[in-house]
Amino acid sequence: MTLVRFQRVMNNELAKRVFITRPPEPPFEFLINDPLNSIFIGVTKIFNAPFSWTFDNLTNPHVAIVGITGSGKSFFVKTFLLRASLVWNTNAVIVDWAGEYKAWVKQSGGKVVSFAKGDYLNIMDLSGMKPLDRVKQIITSFEILTDIASYPEQRRLTGEAVEQAYLNAGFNLAEAPTDNKDAPTLKDVIYLLEEKLQEGTYSYPAELENALYRLRQFAREGQDYFAKKSTIDLGKLASSGLVDLDLSSLPDEKFRALAALFILQSLKEKMRMEGWSATKGLKAIVVLDEAWKVASDDRSDAIMVVREGRKYQFGLIVASQNPTDINEAILSNVGTTILLRIKFEKFLDYLQGSLNFSSFIRNEIAAFGVGQAAVDMSFQTSVQFPEVFIVDKIIGEVPLDSYTLSVGEILTQSELSDLSIKRDYYFEKVELKSKMIENNIGSKTIDMVFSALDKQNRISDIRVFVGVLTKQGVNRDIIIKLLRSLGISETVMLKVLNG
């Protein structure tokens, strides 16, 4: 028998008790948008509502994506770009740090520009800007990438030399160019500083020599990728469909960051000059994937774009495995944040502190499978419902499959105890396939690899993966190149290839 007990309760106590609470999802009218003016993303977890993204009601069109390798980041980006192109005829420029997207861009009919493989970008090109404005951007880039900000005299000497190079080339510093004159290059700036040093009249020659040393690293023969006449027209880049700017062959992070900063600066100015359009949607989207140097610095144009982009129908997608690589000003200002699987507590702490989501959402994120996501949207007006909700599966143009290559069994006990050494490598199917295509592995061999991996429920010892490639006649050099492109450590490669 059930006992019922009556109790006297004051009104103020009763008010504290919540009998009915709304599950953490926005109402349908905020999830289901006009299919002709939105991008379908997937289905929500609780109500199975179709979620389609549009920035009409959001603070801006910018997106931040965070998640571990293999969680679905690149899959989401590719799906987003394809659908934006179909719905709004949006152009896309991918600043491709590791060359991850180039095979997909080729397959999709886009254009790939590969720096250090025949393509050059003159960082002094004006793209319609006033030379004085461009000088400020160049100096800011050097402040982000070098220690020039700590040496005011060297900064002044460099800035004056850049200005003089424009003057010598026939430009008016305070006016945007009206003709197609060739811009000077970094080599012209270096020549002016060398000339000043040779005159012997400057009182602090050490300052000049240090300023020269800093610039010469970007203009050495064979590494002068940004000190020669451009082979691409940045003015047309934002209207050229799908473009991948492959930075993976550049010597180091400094070169990649210089390219990314300049491209972002130029595209931002292009959008400013074009202004608002009466058409719906986005004119262009720029993707910065793992570009930590560009996304983390307070002086980067990435932050300025996030604050201004809505005015110009220009979207920025910033993606990273590590949320602390994304400046908090970006995370707190983007209209949309996509949170895929995140394992580390310190990263979850950072995100929860920045986005203020509940413990329920936090626990869900830590347990996500591939393609599951928490979505945070910042609306233009105050809303009376949770802004963070769960998408049960990102639904793309192709199935989202994840594969794991395990290396744990070939590691020694001391290596297993070293937390910096990975035991498992995660890959989306499209990513793994693209890497094999990039390395000239034939379609028959690729099919055999996936067949072998599928038989093991997509979780395989790396030795099986390499064994299939070897059995199919793929030579050792190509296998080494493939493993490096997949981020497999040299220690693991040596153990696998040497038995």
N, C-alpha and C positions, 0 to 999 in steps of 0.2 A: 504494500500500500504506500502511495506517495503522500508525504506530509506537506501541507502547504502552510506556511507561516506568514502571517500578516505583520507588517512593521510600519511604525510611524516614521516618515521621512520628511524633513523640511524641504521646501521648494528649492532653496539654494543648493542643497545636496543633490536633489534629483536632477537639477540642470547640468551637473557635472558628468552625469552618466550618459554616454552616447549609445543609443539603441540601434540606430541605423547609420552606417557610414557609407559614403560612395567609394567604390573600388577606385584604385589609382589609374584612371583613364579619363581623357577628355571626352566631352559629349560628342556624339556622332557628327554634328555639324562642323566640328573643328577637325575631324579626322577624314571625312569624306568630302572631297572638293571637286570642282568642275573638272572632268577628265580632259577637257581641252585646254586647261590652264593649271595642270598639276602633274606630278610624277608619282606613279604608284610605287610604294616601297614594300608593303607586306601586310600581314594581318596581325591585329593586336592579340595579346595572350588571353585576356579575361573575357572580352565580349566577342572575339573573333571578328572585329570590325575591320574592313579594308581601310588602310591608311595611305592616303595620297598627299604628297608634300607640295605646298606652294608657299611662297614667301609673302603673299599679299597681306596676311594678317600678322606677319612676324616683324621684328625690329629691323632685320636685314636678311639678305639671301645667303649669308656665309655659313659654312658648316665646319665643325671640328669633329674628327673621328679618332677614337682611341681604342686600342685592342691589341692583344698579343698576336704574334705571328700565327697565321692559320685560323684566325678568328673570323675572317671575312672582310677585312678592310678594303683590299684591292677589288674584291668582288663587288662590294657596295659602290665604290667609286666608278667602276666600269658600267654598272647598271644605271647609276645616276646620270652619267654623261650621255650614254646612249639614249635614255628616255628624254633627257633635256633637249637633245638634238631633234628627236622625233616630235616632241610637243611644241617647242619654242624655236626650233632651228638654231639652237645655241651652239656657238663655237667653243672649243675647249683647248686649252694649252696645258700640257702636263709637264711640270718641271721634274724630270725623272732622275732622281738622285742615283739609283742603283741599276737603271736600265730595266726595271721590272715591267714596264708597260709597253716597251717598243714592239715586241712580237705581236701583242694584242692590237696595237694601233695599226700595224701593217695588215693584219688579218681583217681589220675593220675598214680598210681603205683609206686610212689617214696617212699623214706625212711624218717621217722620222728625221730629225736633225741631230746628227751625232758630232758633238764637239770632240776634238782630238782625233777625229777620223775624217778630216777634210773640210769641216765647217768652222767658220770663224765668226766672232762677234766683237765688233769694235765698241768698247765700253764708253767711248766718247761720242758715239752717234747721238744726234739730238732728237730724232723722231718728232720734229716739229716744236721742240721746247726752246725756250730762251737759253743761251749758253750759261748765263749766270745761275739759273735754276739747276742746270745739269752739273755745274761745278759743285754746287752744294751736295748733290746726290752722290757724286764721285767721292768727295771727301768723307761723307757719312759712311759710305761703303768701306772705305779704308779704316775708318774709326772702329767699325764693327769687326773687321777681319784682322787688323794689325794693332800695334800699340801706339799708333801715331797721335792719339788723343792725349797721351802723356807727355808729348814733346811739342809744345805750342809753336816753337820756331820752325820745326820741320813741317808741321801742319801748314803754317803760313807760306813757307817756301813752295810746298807742293801745290797749294791752292793758286798761288800767283803764277806758277809755271803752267798750270792747266788753263788759266784764263789767257795767258800770253799765247799759248798754242792756238786757241780759238781766234784771237786777234790776228795772228800771223796767217791764218788760213782765210782771212777776209770776212769774219763774222762780227756783227755788232753784238756785244755781250748782253745788251738789254732788250734785244728784239728777236722774235722767233724768225728763223730763216724762211725766206720766200722763194728760194730757188733750190736746186739739187746739188749745191756744192758739197764736195767730200769733206767730212769732218776730219780733224787731225786725229792722231792716234797716241797711245801711251808712249810710243817710241819718240814722238815729237816732244813730249813733255820731258822725257829723260834727256834728250839732246839739249834742251834749254838749260836744264840743271847742270849737265856736264860742261856746257859752255861757260856758265857762271863760275863753276869750280876752276876751270882752266884760266879764266881771267885773273884769278888770284887776288881780287880786290875785296872779296867778301870776308868779313872779320871772323866768322866761325866756320871754317871749312869742314870741321867734323860733323856739324849739323847737316851740311849739304851732302856729305858722303853717306850719312845714315839715311837721309831722305832718298838718295839715289838707290841705295841698297834695297830699301823697302819696295821701290817701284820695279826694279830690275827683275825681281823674282817672278813678276807677271809678264815679262817681255823677253825672257831668254830665248835664243834660237831653239826651235823645236817645242817650246812651251809658250809661244806667243799667241795663244788662242784668242786673247782679248786685246791684242795690240796690233792687229792687222785690219784691213778693210773687211767689213762684214760680208758674209756670203748669204745672209738672210735679211729680209726686209721686215724689221720689227713693226713698222707701221701697218703691215698687212697681216701680221701674225694673229691678231685677235679676230680676223674675219676669214680665216683659212680653213674652217672646218675643224677636224681633229688633228692636233699637232703634238708630237712627243719630242721634247727637248732632252735628248739623252746625254746626261752628264757623267755616266759611269766610267768613261775612259779618261777623264781628266785626272791629273796626278794625285790630288788630295782634296780634303774637305774645303780648304781655303779657296781653291780654284772653283769648286762646285758652288760654294756660297757666293762668290763674286758674280758668277753667271746668273744665279737665281735672283740675287738682289737687283742686278741691272735689268733683267727681264721683267721683274715685278714692277720696278720703277717705271719702265717704259710703257708697260701695259696700263698702269694706273693713269699716266699722263694721257695716253691715247683715249681712255674712257672719259677723262675730264674734258678733253677737247671736243669729243663727239657729243657729250651731254645726254640729256634724257631723250628717250624715244617714246612715241605714243603706243608702240606695239607692246603686247603683253610679254611676260617672261624675262629671260636673261639674254643679254647679247653675248656674253662670254663668261666662261668659268676657268679659273686658273687653279691647278692642283699642285700643292706643295706636300710631297710625301716623304717623311723622315728628314725634312730640311730643317734640322734642329737649330742651326746657326741663324737661319733666317726667321724662324718662328719664335725664337726665345728672346731675342734682343729688343730692348725697349725702343731702340732707334730705327728698327726695321720698318720698311714700308708695309709689311704684312699687317702691322697694328693700325697704320693709317688707313689701309684699304678696308679693314673690318669696320672702322668707324665711319667711313664715307661711302662704301660701295653701293649702298642702296640707291643713292642719288644717280648712279650711272648705269644701273642694271648690269653690274659686274660682280660676279660671285667668286669667292675664294674658298677652296676646300683645303684644310690643313689636317694631315693625318700623321699619327705617330704611335709607336708601341708604348712610348713613355710619355705620360701626360705632363710631367714636369719639364719636358722639352718644349712645351707650348706655353708661351707667355700667358700669365693669368689675365692680362688685359684682353687677350684673344678669347680665352675660355669664357670670360664673364661678359663679352660683348657679342659673340656670334649668335645668330638667330636660332641655330640648331646645333645640338651636340649629340653625336651618335656614340654610345658606349657599348662596345662589344666585350668579349670576355677579358677580364683583368684579374690577374692572380695575386699580385703583390699588395699586401696590406697598406704599405706606404703610398702606393698609387691610389688606392681606394680612399684613403684618408684625404689625400690632396683633392680628389674629385668631389668627394662628399662635402668637403669644406668650401669648395668653389661653387658647386651647383646646389648644395643644400637639399639632397634627396634623402629619403627615409632609409631606415635600417632594412626594411623589407626589400627595397630596390637594390641596396648594397649586396644583400645576400643573393639575390637573383643574378646580379652581374658576375659575382664570383663563381657561380655554378653554370653559367651559360654554355650551351653547345655552339657549334659553328653556325654563324648566321643569325643567332639570336641577338637582340640589341635592346638597350634602354635608350629612349629618345627624350631629350630635353629641348623644349621649344620656348622661346621668349616672345610672347605676344606683345603687340603694340599697346594694348590696353590691359588693365587689370582683369584677371579672370578668377572665378570662384571654384577652380578645380585643379588637381595636381598637374603640373606642367611636365613631369617626368613619367613616362609610361613604358610598357614592355611590348616590343614587337616580337612575336613568337618565331618568325622566320622572315628574313629578307628574301623576297622572291624576285629572282633575276631572270635574264634572258636564257641562261643555261642553268642546269642544276648546280647547287653549291655543295661540292664534295670536298672533304678534307682528308689528307693522307699524312701519316706519321712515319718518319724514318727513325728507328731507335738505334742508339749507339751504346746503350748502357752495358750490354754484355761484353763489349770489347775494351771497356775501361778498367783500369786497375783500381784497387781499393782506395789508394790515395787520390786518384783522379775522381772517383765517385764522391769522395768527401769534399772535393773542391766545388763550391757552389757556383763558381764562374764558368764551369764546363757544362755544356748542355748534355742532357741524356737523351732528349727527343727533339727532333726538328719537325715542325708542322708546316704543311703546304696546302693551299687550295689547289684543286685539280687544274684549274685554268692556269694558275701560276706555274705549277710544276711542268705542265705541258708546254707552256711558252718558253721556259728555260731550256727544255730539250730541243725545241724547234730552233731557238737562237743558236744552239751549239751544233746545228746541222745534223741532228739525229733524225733518221727517217721515220715516216709515219707507221710503217710496219713494226719497227722496233718499239716505238712509243706505245703502240697497242699491246705489244707483248709485256712491256713494263707494267702497264695498268692492269692487265689481266692477272699478272703475278701478284700485284699488290691487293687487288680485289679478293683474290682467293684467301688472303690472310686478313680479311676484314679491314683493309686499308691501314693496318699497322704492321710494319715490317722491319726486321733487322736490316740495317743499311747494307750488309754484306749480300743479302738477297737482291737488293736493288742493283748493286754494282755487278753481281753475278749475271743477271739477265742481260745487262748491257754488254758485258764481255762475251757472253755466249752468242749474242747477236752480231758480233764482229766489230763493235765500237772500239776504236783504238784507245790506248791508255791516256794519250795526251788530251783527247776530247773528254774522256771521263773525268780527268783532273780539272779541266776547265769548267765542266758542268758542276762538279762538286763545289768548286770555289764560288761559282755564281749562285749556288744555293746556300752559301754561307757556312758550309761544313768546315770545321777547324782543320788546320794542317795536321795536328796530332792524330785526329781520327782518320784522315785521308791516308796517312802513312801506314797506319795499322790495317786498314781495309785493303789497300793496294799491295801491301807487302806480306799479306797473309798472317 
